[in-house]
Amino acid sequence: MFNVPAKHPSTPTNLVFNNIIGAGSLIQGDQAIKGHLLISGECVGNVKLDSLSEDTAVIDTTGILRGDIVCKNAIVIGRVDGSLRVENRLEIYPTAVVNGDINYGQIYIHADARVNGQLTCLLEEAVPEVLNVALEPVVKKLKAV
């Protein structure tokens, strides 16, 4: 009915994972990944997905990442203890726990998700100048009171 083009498309949900860290597995060390990544086990170390692709990193319900991650798209359902830098879209689901700073292009945090860290938008248009102009009269009124 409504065909409104999204500014940033949603993260694909029909992913075919090239890289899987299975439940019960423990991987240690920094990882450079090409292709979609699914973490269902535990990964200790920094993870960087190929910056030239639109690949997605998924931290599954049983997944734990203890380190930083850099990617274009990410879905967090499990636990991340480290910083996230997601250039496009980041989705954080209700069962997720994120302990670390997040830099994002677009973010969607579901109710009941736990995020402990600073959020920073990477988009230049994140703070439009119109907003600053609109706030000036409000600031003047507050100073007068």
C-alpha positions in Angstrom: 0.0 0.0 0.0 2.7 2.5 1.0 5.9 2.4 -1.1 8.2 4.7 0.8 11.8 4.1 -0.1 14.0 3.6 3.0 17.0 6.0 3.4 19.0 2.9 4.4 17.6 -0.5 3.5 16.9 -2.9 6.3 19.4 -5.7 7.1 18.7 -8.7 4.9 16.9 -11.5 6.8 17.6 -14.4 4.3 21.4 -14.5 4.9 23.5 -17.4 3.8 26.5 -17.6 6.2 29.9 -18.2 4.8 31.4 -18.1 8.3 30.0 -19.8 11.4 31.3 -20.0 14.9 29.1 -22.8 16.2 27.4 -23.1 19.6 29.9 -24.5 22.1 32.9 -23.3 20.1 35.6 -20.9 21.4 37.6 -18.9 18.9 40.5 -16.7 20.1 42.4 -14.0 18.2 41.6 -11.2 15.8 39.6 -12.2 12.8 39.4 -10.7 9.3 36.2 -12.0 7.7 34.9 -12.0 4.1 31.2 -13.0 3.8 28.3 -13.1 6.3 29.3 -14.1 9.8 27.2 -16.0 12.4 28.5 -16.2 16.0 26.7 -18.8 18.0 29.7 -19.7 20.2 32.2 -17.5 21.9 34.7 -15.3 20.1 37.5 -13.6 22.0 39.2 -11.0 19.9 38.4 -8.2 17.4 36.4 -9.0 14.3 36.5 -7.0 11.1 34.3 -7.8 8.1 35.4 -6.8 4.6 34.8 -3.1 4.2 34.1 -3.4 0.4 31.1 -5.6 0.8 27.7 -5.3 2.5 28.2 -8.4 4.6 26.4 -8.8 7.9 27.6 -10.0 11.3 25.1 -11.8 13.5 25.7 -12.5 17.2 23.1 -15.2 17.8 21.2 -15.9 21.1 24.0 -18.1 22.4 26.7 -16.0 20.9 29.3 -14.0 22.8 31.8 -11.6 21.3 34.5 -10.3 23.7 36.2 -7.7 21.5 35.5 -5.0 19.0 33.7 -5.4 15.7 33.8 -3.4 12.5 31.3 -4.1 9.7 28.7 -2.7 7.4 25.6 -4.4 9.0 25.1 -6.2 12.3 22.4 -8.0 14.2 23.0 -8.5 17.9 20.8 -11.1 19.6 23.3 -12.4 22.1 26.2 -10.6 24.0 28.9 -8.2 22.9 31.6 -7.0 25.4 33.4 -4.4 23.2 32.8 -1.6 20.8 30.8 -1.8 17.6 31.3 0.2 14.5 28.5 -0.5 12.1 28.6 1.8 9.1 25.0 1.0 7.8 22.4 -0.7 9.9 22.6 -2.1 13.4 19.7 -4.1 15.0 19.8 -4.9 18.7 17.2 -7.5 19.8 15.4 -7.8 23.2 17.7 -10.6 24.4 20.9 -8.7 23.5 23.4 -7.2 26.0 26.0 -4.8 24.6 28.7 -3.5 26.9 30.7 -1.0 24.8 30.5 2.1 22.7 28.5 2.0 19.4 29.2 4.0 16.2 26.4 3.4 13.7 24.8 4.7 10.5 21.3 3.6 11.4 20.2 1.8 14.6 17.2 -0.1 15.8 17.1 -1.0 19.5 14.2 -3.3 20.5 12.6 -2.8 23.9 14.2 -4.8 26.7 17.6 -4.8 25.0 20.4 -3.7 27.3 23.0 -1.3 26.0 25.7 0.1 28.2 27.9 2.5 26.3 27.9 5.7 24.3 26.0 5.9 21.0 27.4 8.0 18.1 25.8 8.4 14.7 28.2 8.3 11.8 25.9 10.1 9.4 26.7 13.7 8.7 23.0 14.7 8.5 22.4 13.2 11.9 22.1 16.7 13.5 20.5 19.0 10.9 21.3 22.6 11.2 17.5 23.4 11.2 17.4 21.8 14.6 19.9 24.2 16.0 18.0 27.2 14.6 14.7 25.9 16.0 16.2 25.6 19.5 17.6 29.2 19.8 14.2 30.7 20.9 13.7 28.0 23.4 17.2 28.6 24.9 16.5 32.3 25.1 13.2 31.7 27.0 15.0 29.4 29.4 17.6 31.9 30.2 15.0 34.6 30.8 13.2 32.4 33.4 
